Amino acid sequence: MPNNKNIAAPIFIHSLYRSGSTYLFNVFRRSEGRYFCYQEPEHEFLLNLNEDPDALLEVHEDMAESLRHPKLTRPYFWEFHQIQETLNGLFRKTFSFDDFFCLPADVLSTEQTSYFGALIEHAKARPVLQFCRSAGRVAAFKAQFGGAHVHLWREPRNQWWSFKVNDFFDPAVLLIYNAKNIPSALAEIRTRCQIGEIHAETIGDELTFFRQHPLTAAENYLAFFGLWLYSYIEFERHADISISVERLSSDEGYRDEIIRKLEMQGIMGLDFSDADIPHASFAGKEINFYHHIEQLVLQIFQEHGYHREALDQAFAAKEALSALTAASEPHGSADDSVRARRTALRLLDQSTEASARAIASMAKAEQIDAESRLVVAELASTRQISSAQHARMLVAEEQSAGIQAQLNHTQAELSGVREVVREQSASLVLANQEMERLHGQVRTVHGELAAARSLAEERHASMLCAEQVASELRDQVRLVQERLQTTERVADAHRAEALAIALDRSALQEHLRLAEQNLTASRQTADERYASILAVTGEKLALQTELDSTRELVERQHAAALAAQRQMDALSQQLEDIHASRSWRLTSPMRAASMQFSKLFARKRNSAN
């Protein structure tokens, strides 16, 4: 009895490429008025829905003939064109291969749910969706949309050979291995076969990549059989009906059985009397090629957690069909087929090797081309660098000439400064001689001479030494003032101090002589420093700094001389105050000294003017 509740429910046909899916699609479509059939809803050609929907009406009869498809009364994608406005913008490039596997397995993405939901909702009769890329999504389709699910399958060795009808199906298998969320068993096969990874802008570019990187015959069958076994297990787990296309083509009783099962799902009006799919048998050494690879795939699936019961069921179904095809093919024809397939396998391996050599040659040529471009670029860069260096050299020569001129000018200024320094030094010596009778001033001048010697030896400390000299001068003036006040109060102390000054005079003169020697040494050191400065005339900044320091030294020495003059004026005033004091008679021994100091001071003023 038909299951009435599923009459309007969608029908999903699940298979791999070259399984007779186009034949089954056409069986549904030719049952006029009952079904609205979508051929391969994940096909990349459906991208034209978004840009050029009329392209879906192209018939491509030559392609259909080469693929041994049944003659169709309407274009493959005619139904899509009928509802093009509804589907506009819903189809995505990723539906074809990148989204082959769902994660979680029973959940479709939002975009896929919208697209497939629109196909079902807007079908003009009971919707039939015929898939070749649904193995990783079958659980999600059933959970999302319910409906009746049909598994159409073919004996894998014949199916693999059928893939060789053109250059699309082998790269398409590799694109499935290139998908996201690939199961671990298939991921190991991908690694064993060294299948590359690419996600280009167009599927055409991705197919071209895998056409340029073919597998050997053994790797090719390993990748195919791994996908076949995965798909068989997934489809059988979720399908309501399982159909062997070989038995549908050769066993009339099997056809009737399938018709009854379909009618129980509410699927009526189908006729399989013209089912006819070619098949070949495999025997002898040829079987070893397939058997070894199939056992390897079995081992990989077991290691990745697949239940032995599901694996045994798949292998038993495969072996049953292999026996059926072996019994149906004449012996002589089988021998010819074996020889032809052996030749094809050798040609496939040779083609793979030739492709690998061609790819290596292309890579080498690209490398040589890249290296050539790099050499040309480096040569151009070297020329630019050479031109820049030449320009910098000319600029450097001009700068060198300018620096030499500045150096000559600076040397002339330095000579003048040296002369000023000598004159100032002579003036300072004269001032020191004039103050030789004053004990405090002699010590101050001695400190100043020591500071001058230090400034000549160490340019960096010139300011600090000058400040120290000024401080010492103030201290000595204060000491002289205190001593003069003490002399005013205590005459005996003045006489004792005058006597001490007289006794120390010879010692002070000796100190003055030593100071003059030190000053001479300072001049020699200054000359040596000047010679050093001339040795580094190439360093303009250092020479300018030396010049500034020397000028500052001269100014400070001049300021020190003026300060000494002011101090001598103060001392003279103090001596005049002493002369006018009531202790004049006690200070008579100092009168002679004061008169002599006045004469020296007058001479100093005259020379300064």
C-alpha positions as CSV (number, residue, x, y, z in Angstrom):
1,M,0.0,0.0,0.0
2,P,1.3,3.5,-0.8
3,N,2.4,5.6,2.1
4,N,0.0,8.5,1.5
5,K,1.6,10.9,4.0
6,N,4.7,11.1,1.7
7,I,2.9,11.8,-1.6
8,A,3.8,15.5,-1.6
9,A,7.1,15.1,0.3
10,P,10.3,15.7,-1.6
11,I,12.2,12.8,-3.1
12,F,16.0,12.8,-2.8
13,I,18.1,10.7,-5.1
14,H,21.7,10.2,-3.7
15,S,24.6,8.8,-5.8
16,L,28.1,9.5,-6.9
17,Y,29.1,10.5,-10.4
18,R,28.7,7.8,-13.2
19,S,26.1,5.8,-11.2
20,G,23.2,6.1,-13.7
21,S,21.8,9.1,-11.8
22,T,21.0,11.0,-15.0
23,Y,19.0,7.9,-16.2
24,L,17.0,7.8,-13.0
25,F,16.5,11.6,-13.1
26,N,15.1,11.2,-16.7
27,V,12.8,8.3,-15.6
28,F,11.2,10.6,-13.0
29,R,11.0,13.6,-15.4
30,R,9.4,11.7,-18.3
31,S,6.5,10.7,-15.9
32,E,4.7,13.9,-17.1
33,G,2.9,15.9,-14.5
34,R,3.9,13.9,-11.5
35,Y,7.3,15.2,-10.6
36,F,9.3,18.5,-10.8
37,C,12.9,17.2,-11.2
38,Y,16.1,19.1,-10.3
39,Q,19.2,17.7,-11.9
40,E,22.3,18.1,-9.6
41,P,21.2,21.1,-7.5
42,E,24.8,21.5,-6.3
43,H,26.3,21.8,-9.9
44,E,28.6,24.8,-10.3
45,F,26.8,25.6,-13.6
46,L,23.9,26.9,-11.5
47,L,26.0,30.0,-10.6
48,N,24.4,31.3,-13.8
49,L,21.2,31.7,-11.8
50,N,22.7,34.8,-10.4
51,E,24.0,36.4,-13.6
52,D,22.8,34.7,-16.8
53,P,19.9,32.3,-16.1
54,D,19.2,31.8,-19.8
55,A,22.4,29.9,-20.0
56,L,20.7,27.1,-18.1
57,L,18.7,26.3,-21.3
58,E,21.8,25.3,-23.2
59,V,21.3,21.6,-24.3
60,H,25.0,20.5,-24.8
61,E,23.9,17.4,-26.9
62,D,27.5,16.6,-27.8
63,M,28.4,16.4,-24.1
64,A,25.4,14.3,-23.3
65,E,26.4,11.8,-26.1
66,S,30.0,11.6,-24.9
67,L,28.8,10.9,-21.3
68,R,26.4,8.2,-22.6
69,H,23.5,10.0,-21.0
70,P,19.9,9.3,-22.1
71,K,18.4,11.6,-24.7
72,L,16.6,14.3,-22.7
73,T,13.5,16.2,-24.0
74,R,14.5,19.3,-22.1
75,P,17.8,20.9,-21.0
76,Y,19.4,19.5,-17.9
77,F,18.6,22.6,-15.8
78,W,15.2,23.5,-17.3
79,E,13.4,23.3,-13.9
80,F,15.8,25.8,-12.3
81,H,15.1,28.2,-15.2
82,Q,11.4,27.9,-14.5
83,I,11.8,29.4,-11.0
84,Q,14.9,31.6,-11.7
85,E,13.5,34.7,-10.1
86,T,12.9,32.8,-6.8
87,L,16.4,31.4,-6.8
88,N,18.3,34.5,-7.8
89,G,21.1,35.2,-5.3
90,L,20.6,32.0,-3.3
91,F,23.2,29.7,-5.0
92,R,26.8,29.9,-3.7
93,K,30.0,28.6,-5.1
94,T,30.8,26.8,-1.9
95,F,27.7,24.5,-2.3
96,S,29.4,22.5,-5.1
97,F,32.5,21.3,-3.2
98,D,33.6,23.3,-0.2
99,D,30.4,22.5,1.7
100,F,30.3,18.8,0.7
101,F,30.5,17.8,4.4
102,C,28.3,19.2,7.1
103,L,29.5,19.8,10.7
104,P,27.4,18.7,12.7
105,A,26.5,16.0,10.1
106,D,22.8,16.6,10.4
107,V,22.7,20.4,10.2
108,L,22.7,22.4,7.0
109,S,24.1,25.9,6.9
110,T,21.6,28.7,6.8
111,E,22.5,29.5,3.1
112,Q,21.9,25.9,2.0
113,T,18.7,25.6,4.0
114,S,17.4,28.7,2.2
115,Y,18.4,27.5,-1.3
116,F,17.2,23.9,-1.0
117,G,14.1,25.0,0.8
118,A,13.2,27.3,-2.1
119,L,13.6,24.4,-4.6
120,I,11.2,22.3,-2.6
121,E,8.7,25.1,-1.8
122,H,8.4,26.4,-5.4
123,A,8.4,23.1,-7.3
124,K,5.4,22.9,-9.7
125,A,4.9,19.2,-8.8
126,R,6.3,16.8,-6.3
127,P,9.9,17.8,-6.1
128,V,12.7,15.4,-7.0
129,L,16.3,16.4,-6.2
130,Q,18.9,14.2,-7.9
131,F,22.3,14.6,-6.3
132,C,25.9,13.5,-7.1
133,R,27.5,15.4,-4.2
134,S,25.3,14.7,-1.2
135,A,27.2,12.0,0.7
136,G,28.4,14.4,3.4
137,R,24.9,16.1,3.6
138,V,22.4,13.2,3.4
139,A,21.8,13.2,7.2
140,A,21.2,17.0,7.2
141,F,18.8,16.8,4.2
142,K,16.8,14.1,5.9
143,A,16.7,16.0,9.2
144,Q,15.8,19.3,7.6
145,F,13.3,18.3,4.9
146,G,12.2,14.7,5.6
147,G,10.9,13.1,2.4
148,A,11.9,9.9,0.7
149,H,15.6,9.1,0.1
150,V,16.8,6.8,-2.6
151,H,20.4,5.5,-2.8
152,L,21.6,4.7,-6.4
153,W,24.9,2.9,-6.5
154,R,27.2,1.1,-8.9
155,E,30.0,-1.5,-8.7
156,P,33.1,0.6,-7.8
157,R,35.6,-0.8,-10.3
158,N,33.3,-0.3,-13.3
159,Q,32.3,3.1,-11.9
160,W,36.0,4.1,-11.5
161,W,36.7,3.2,-15.1
162,S,33.6,5.2,-16.2
163,F,35.2,8.3,-14.6
164,K,37.8,8.1,-17.4
165,V,35.2,9.2,-20.0
166,N,36.5,12.8,-19.7
167,D,38.8,15.0,-17.7
168,F,36.2,16.2,-15.2
169,F,35.4,13.4,-12.8
170,D,38.9,12.6,-11.5
171,P,39.6,16.3,-10.6
172,A,36.1,16.5,-9.1
173,V,37.0,13.7,-6.7
174,L,40.1,15.6,-5.6
175,L,38.0,18.7,-5.1
176,I,35.8,16.7,-2.7
177,Y,38.9,15.8,-0.8
178,N,39.7,19.6,-0.8
179,A,36.4,20.4,1.0
180,K,36.0,21.7,4.6
181,N,35.2,19.4,7.6
182,I,36.5,16.3,5.8
183,P,36.1,13.1,7.9
184,S,39.3,11.7,9.4
185,A,39.4,8.5,7.3
186,L,39.2,10.5,4.1
187,A,41.7,13.0,5.5
188,E,44.2,10.2,5.9
189,I,43.7,9.1,2.4
190,R,44.2,12.6,1.2
191,T,47.5,12.6,3.1
192,R,48.5,9.3,1.6
193,C,47.8,10.4,-1.9
194,Q,49.4,13.8,-1.3
195,I,46.3,15.6,-2.6
196,G,47.0,19.4,-2.7
197,E,44.8,22.1,-1.4
198,I,43.4,25.1,-3.3
199,H,40.5,27.5,-2.8
200,A,40.5,29.7,-5.9
201,E,38.0,32.3,-7.1
202,T,36.3,30.0,-9.5
203,I,35.8,26.2,-9.6
204,G,37.2,26.2,-13.1
205,D,40.5,27.4,-11.6
206,E,40.4,24.7,-9.0
207,L,39.7,22.0,-11.5
208,T,42.6,23.2,-13.7
209,F,44.9,22.9,-10.7
210,F,44.0,19.3,-10.1
211,R,44.2,18.5,-13.8
212,Q,47.7,19.7,-13.7
213,H,48.4,17.6,-10.6
214,P,47.0,14.2,-11.4
215,L,47.5,11.1,-9.3
216,T,49.0,7.8,-10.3
217,A,46.7,4.9,-11.1
218,A,47.0,3.4,-7.7
219,E,46.5,6.7,-5.9
220,N,43.6,7.6,-8.2
221,Y,41.8,4.4,-7.3
222,L,42.6,4.8,-3.6
223,A,41.0,8.2,-3.5
224,F,38.0,7.1,-5.5
225,F,37.4,3.9,-3.5
226,G,37.7,5.8,-0.2
227,L,35.0,8.2,-1.3
228,W,32.9,5.3,-2.7
229,L,33.0,3.4,0.6
230,Y,32.3,6.5,2.7
231,S,29.3,7.4,0.4
232,Y,27.9,3.9,0.4
233,I,27.9,3.7,4.2
234,E,26.3,7.2,4.6
235,F,23.7,6.6,2.0
236,E,22.7,3.2,3.3
237,R,22.5,4.5,6.8
238,H,19.8,7.1,5.8
239,A,18.2,5.9,2.6
240,D,14.7,4.4,2.4
241,I,15.5,2.5,-0.8
242,S,18.8,1.2,-2.2
243,I,19.1,0.6,-5.9
244,S,21.9,-1.2,-7.7
245,V,22.0,0.2,-11.3
246,E,23.7,-3.0,-12.6
247,R,20.9,-5.2,-11.3
248,L,18.3,-2.7,-12.5
249,S,19.8,-3.1,-16.0
250,S,20.1,-6.9,-16.0
251,D,17.4,-8.4,-13.7
252,E,13.7,-7.9,-14.5
253,G,12.7,-9.4,-11.2
254,Y,14.8,-6.9,-9.4
255,R,13.2,-4.0,-11.4
256,D,9.7,-5.2,-10.2
257,E,10.9,-5.3,-6.6
258,I,12.2,-1.8,-6.8
259,I,9.0,-0.6,-8.3
260,R,7.1,-2.1,-5.4
261,K,9.4,-0.5,-2.8
262,L,9.0,2.9,-4.5
263,E,5.2,2.6,-4.6
264,M,5.3,1.9,-0.9
265,Q,7.0,5.4,-0.5
266,G,4.2,6.9,-2.6
267,I,6.4,7.1,-5.7
268,M,4.3,6.1,-8.7
269,G,4.5,6.0,-12.5
270,L,8.1,4.9,-13.1
271,D,9.3,2.6,-15.9
272,F,12.8,1.0,-15.8
273,S,12.4,-1.3,-18.8
274,D,15.0,0.6,-20.7
275,A,17.7,0.5,-18.0
276,D,21.0,-0.4,-19.5
277,I,24.4,0.4,-18.0
278,P,27.6,-1.2,-19.4
279,H,29.7,-3.3,-17.0
280,A,32.9,-5.3,-17.2
281,S,34.4,-8.2,-15.2
282,F,37.8,-8.3,-13.6
283,A,39.9,-11.4,-13.2
284,G,43.3,-12.8,-12.7
285,K,46.2,-10.5,-11.8
286,E,44.1,-7.5,-12.6
287,I,42.0,-8.1,-9.4
288,N,45.1,-7.9,-7.2
289,F,45.5,-4.2,-8.2
290,Y,42.0,-3.4,-6.9
291,H,42.0,-5.9,-4.0
292,H,45.1,-4.5,-2.4
293,I,43.8,-0.9,-2.5
294,E,40.4,-1.9,-1.2
295,Q,41.9,-3.7,1.7
296,L,44.0,-0.7,2.6
297,V,40.9,1.5,2.6
298,L,39.1,-1.1,4.8
299,Q,42.0,-0.9,7.3
300,I,42.0,2.9,7.3
301,F,38.2,3.0,8.0
302,Q,38.5,0.5,10.8
303,E,41.3,2.5,12.4
304,H,39.1,5.6,12.3
305,G,36.2,4.0,14.2
306,Y,33.9,2.6,11.5
307,H,31.8,-0.4,12.6
308,R,32.9,-3.7,11.1
309,E,29.2,-4.5,10.3
310,A,28.7,-1.5,8.0
311,L,32.1,-2.2,6.3
312,D,31.3,-5.9,5.8
313,Q,27.9,-5.0,4.3
314,A,29.5,-2.6,1.8
315,F,32.1,-5.1,0.8
316,A,29.6,-7.9,0.5
317,A,27.4,-5.9,-1.8
318,K,30.4,-5.0,-3.9
319,E,31.6,-8.6,-4.2
320,A,28.1,-9.7,-5.1
321,L,28.0,-7.3,-8.0
322,S,31.5,-8.3,-9.1
323,A,30.4,-11.9,-9.3
324,L,27.3,-10.9,-11.3
325,T,29.4,-8.9,-13.9
326,A,31.9,-11.7,-14.2
327,A,29.3,-14.2,-15.0
328,S,27.7,-12.0,-17.7
329,E,30.7,-11.2,-19.8
330,P,32.1,-13.6,-22.5
331,H,35.6,-15.0,-21.8
332,G,37.2,-13.6,-25.0
333,S,35.7,-10.2,-24.5
334,A,37.0,-10.2,-20.9
335,D,40.5,-10.9,-22.0
336,D,40.4,-8.1,-24.5
337,S,39.0,-5.7,-21.8
338,V,41.8,-6.7,-19.3
339,R,44.5,-6.0,-21.9
340,A,42.9,-2.7,-22.7
341,R,42.6,-1.7,-19.1
342,R,46.2,-2.6,-18.4
343,T,47.3,-0.4,-21.3
344,A,45.1,2.4,-20.0
345,L,46.6,2.1,-16.5
346,R,50.1,2.3,-17.9
347,L,49.1,5.3,-20.0
348,L,47.5,6.9,-16.9
349,D,50.7,6.4,-14.9
350,Q,52.8,7.7,-17.8
351,S,50.5,10.7,-18.1
352,T,50.9,11.4,-14.4
353,E,54.6,11.2,-14.7
354,A,54.6,13.4,-17.7
355,S,52.4,15.9,-15.9
356,A,54.8,15.9,-12.9
357,R,57.7,16.5,-15.2
358,A,55.9,19.2,-17.1
359,I,54.9,20.9,-13.8
360,A,58.5,20.6,-12.6
361,S,59.7,22.1,-15.8
362,M,57.2,24.9,-15.6
363,A,58.2,25.6,-12.0
364,K,61.9,25.6,-13.0
365,A,61.1,28.0,-15.9
366,E,59.1,30.2,-13.6
367,Q,62.0,30.2,-11.1
368,I,64.5,31.1,-13.8
369,D,62.2,33.9,-15.0
370,A,61.8,35.2,-11.5
371,E,65.5,35.0,-10.9
372,S,66.0,36.9,-14.2
373,R,63.6,39.6,-13.2
374,L,65.3,39.8,-9.8
375,V,68.7,40.2,-11.5
376,V,67.3,43.0,-13.8
377,A,65.8,44.7,-10.8
378,E,69.0,44.4,-8.8
379,L,71.0,45.8,-11.8
380,A,68.6,48.8,-12.1
381,S,68.8,49.3,-8.3
382,T,72.6,49.1,-8.5
383,R,72.6,51.8,-11.2
384,Q,70.4,54.0,-9.2
385,I,72.6,53.5,-6.1
386,S,75.7,54.3,-8.2
387,S,74.1,57.5,-9.6
388,A,73.1,58.5,-6.1
389,Q,76.6,57.9,-4.7
390,H,78.1,59.9,-7.5
391,A,75.8,62.8,-6.7
392,R,76.6,62.5,-3.0
393,M,80.3,62.5,-3.9
394,L,79.9,65.8,-5.8
395,V,78.0,67.3,-2.9
396,A,80.6,66.1,-0.5
397,E,83.4,67.7,-2.5
398,E,81.5,71.0,-2.5
399,Q,81.0,70.7,1.2
400,S,84.7,69.9,1.7
401,A,85.7,73.0,-0.2
402,G,83.3,75.1,2.0
403,I,84.6,73.5,5.2
404,Q,88.2,74.2,4.1
405,A,87.4,77.8,3.5
406,Q,85.7,78.0,6.9
407,L,88.7,76.3,8.4
408,N,91.1,78.9,7.0
409,H,88.9,81.6,8.4
410,T,88.7,79.9,11.8
411,Q,92.5,79.5,11.9
412,A,92.9,83.2,11.2
413,E,90.4,84.0,14.0
414,L,92.2,81.6,16.3
415,S,95.6,83.3,15.7
416,G,94.0,86.6,16.7
417,V,92.5,85.0,19.8
418,R,95.9,83.5,20.7
419,E,97.4,87.0,20.5
420,V,94.7,88.4,22.7
421,V,95.2,85.6,25.2
422,R,98.9,86.4,25.3
423,E,98.2,90.1,25.9
424,Q,95.7,89.3,28.6
425,S,98.1,87.0,30.2
426,A,100.7,89.8,30.2
427,S,98.2,92.1,31.8
428,L,97.4,89.5,34.4
429,V,101.0,89.1,35.3
430,L,101.3,92.8,35.7
431,A,98.3,92.9,38.0
432,N,99.8,90.0,40.1
433,Q,103.1,91.9,40.4
434,E,101.3,95.0,41.6
435,M,99.6,93.0,44.4
436,E,102.7,91.1,45.5
437,R,103.0,93.2,48.7
438,L,99.5,92.4,49.9
439,H,99.4,89.0,51.5
440,G,95.7,88.3,50.9
441,Q,95.8,89.5,47.2
442,V,98.9,87.4,46.5
443,R,97.0,84.3,47.6
444,T,94.0,85.3,45.5
445,V,96.1,86.0,42.4
446,H,97.9,82.6,43.0
447,G,94.5,80.9,43.1
448,E,93.5,82.7,39.9
449,L,96.7,81.7,38.2
450,A,96.1,78.1,39.2
451,A,92.5,78.4,37.9
452,A,93.9,79.8,34.6
453,R,96.3,76.9,34.3
454,S,93.4,74.4,34.9
455,L,91.3,76.2,32.3
456,A,94.1,75.9,29.7
457,E,94.5,72.2,30.5
458,E,90.8,71.3,30.7
459,R,88.5,73.4,28.6
460,H,85.4,71.8,30.1
461,A,86.1,73.1,33.6
462,S,86.8,76.7,32.7
463,M,83.6,78.2,34.1
464,L,83.9,76.4,37.4
465,C,87.5,77.4,38.0
466,A,86.6,81.1,37.2
467,E,83.8,80.9,39.8
468,Q,86.2,79.4,42.3
469,V,88.7,82.2,41.7
470,A,86.0,84.8,42.2
471,S,85.0,83.1,45.5
472,E,88.6,83.0,46.7
473,L,89.0,86.7,45.9
474,R,86.0,87.6,48.0
475,D,87.3,85.4,50.8
476,Q,90.8,87.2,50.7
477,V,89.2,90.6,50.7
478,R,87.2,89.7,53.7
479,L,90.3,88.4,55.4
480,V,92.2,91.6,54.6
481,Q,89.3,93.7,56.0
482,E,89.2,91.6,59.2
483,R,93.0,92.0,59.6
484,L,92.9,95.8,59.0
485,Q,90.1,96.1,61.6
486,T,92.1,94.0,64.0
487,T,95.2,96.3,63.3
488,E,93.0,99.3,64.1
489,R,92.0,97.9,67.5
490,V,95.3,96.2,68.4
491,A,98.5,98.0,67.4
492,D,100.7,95.3,68.6
493,A,98.9,92.7,66.5
494,H,99.4,95.0,63.5
495,R,103.1,95.3,64.1
496,A,103.4,91.6,64.5
497,E,101.5,91.0,61.3
498,A,103.6,93.6,59.5
499,L,106.7,91.8,60.7
500,A,105.2,88.5,59.5
501,I,104.5,90.0,56.2
502,A,108.0,91.3,55.9
503,L,109.3,87.8,56.8
504,D,107.0,86.1,54.4
505,R,107.8,88.5,51.6
506,S,110.6,86.5,50.2
507,A,108.5,83.4,50.4
508,L,105.7,85.2,48.6
509,Q,108.1,86.3,45.9
510,E,109.2,82.7,45.5
511,H,105.5,81.7,45.1
512,L,105.1,84.4,42.5
513,R,108.0,83.2,40.6
514,L,106.6,79.7,40.6
515,A,103.3,81.1,39.5
516,E,105.0,82.7,36.6
517,Q,106.6,79.4,35.7
518,N,103.2,77.7,35.9
519,L,101.8,80.5,33.7
520,T,104.5,79.9,31.1
521,A,103.8,76.2,31.2
522,S,100.1,77.0,30.8
523,R,101.0,79.0,27.6
524,Q,103.0,76.1,26.3
525,T,100.1,73.8,27.1
526,A,97.8,76.2,25.3
527,D,100.1,76.1,22.3
528,E,100.1,72.3,22.3
529,R,96.3,72.4,22.5
530,Y,96.2,74.7,19.6
531,A,98.5,72.3,17.6
532,S,96.0,69.5,18.5
533,I,93.1,71.6,17.3
534,L,94.9,72.1,14.0
535,A,95.3,68.3,13.7
536,V,91.6,67.8,13.8
537,T,90.6,70.7,11.5
538,G,88.3,68.3,9.6
539,E,85.9,68.4,12.4
540,K,84.1,71.7,12.1
541,L,81.9,71.4,15.1
542,A,84.7,70.5,17.5
543,L,86.9,73.5,16.2
544,Q,84.0,75.9,16.6
545,T,83.5,74.6,20.2
546,E,87.2,75.2,20.9
547,L,87.0,78.7,19.6
548,D,83.9,79.5,21.7
549,S,85.6,78.1,24.8
550,T,88.8,80.2,24.2
551,R,86.7,83.3,23.7
552,E,84.9,82.7,26.9
553,L,88.2,82.1,28.7
554,V,89.5,85.5,27.4
555,E,86.3,87.3,28.6
556,R,86.5,85.7,32.0
557,Q,90.2,86.6,32.4
558,H,89.4,90.2,31.4
559,A,86.6,90.2,33.9
560,A,88.9,88.8,36.6
561,A,91.4,91.6,35.8
562,L,88.7,94.2,36.2
563,A,87.6,92.6,39.5
564,A,91.2,92.7,40.7
565,Q,91.4,96.4,39.9
566,R,88.2,97.1,41.8
567,Q,89.6,95.1,44.7
568,M,92.8,97.1,44.6
569,D,90.7,100.3,44.7
570,A,88.9,99.0,47.8
571,L,92.2,98.1,49.5
572,S,93.6,101.6,48.7
573,Q,90.5,103.2,50.3
574,Q,90.9,101.0,53.3
575,L,94.5,102.0,53.7
576,E,93.6,105.7,53.4
577,D,91.0,105.1,56.2
578,I,93.7,103.5,58.3
579,H,96.0,106.5,57.7
580,A,93.2,108.8,58.9
581,S,92.6,106.8,62.1
582,R,93.7,107.6,65.6
583,S,96.2,104.7,65.4
584,W,98.1,106.6,62.7
585,R,101.2,106.7,64.7
586,L,101.0,102.9,65.3
587,T,100.6,102.3,61.5
588,S,103.6,104.4,60.4
589,P,105.5,101.4,59.2
590,M,102.8,100.8,56.7
591,R,102.9,104.3,55.2
592,A,105.8,103.5,53.0
593,A,104.0,100.4,51.8
594,S,100.9,102.4,51.0
595,M,102.8,105.0,49.1
596,Q,104.5,102.4,47.0
597,F,101.2,100.7,46.3
598,S,99.7,104.0,45.2
599,K,102.5,104.5,42.7
600,L,102.1,101.0,41.3
601,F,98.3,101.4,41.1
602,A,98.8,104.7,39.2
603,R,101.1,103.0,36.7
604,K,98.5,100.2,36.3
605,R,95.8,102.7,35.5
606,N,97.9,104.6,33.1
607,S,98.8,101.3,31.3
608,A,95.1,100.3,31.2
609,N,94.1,103.6,29.7
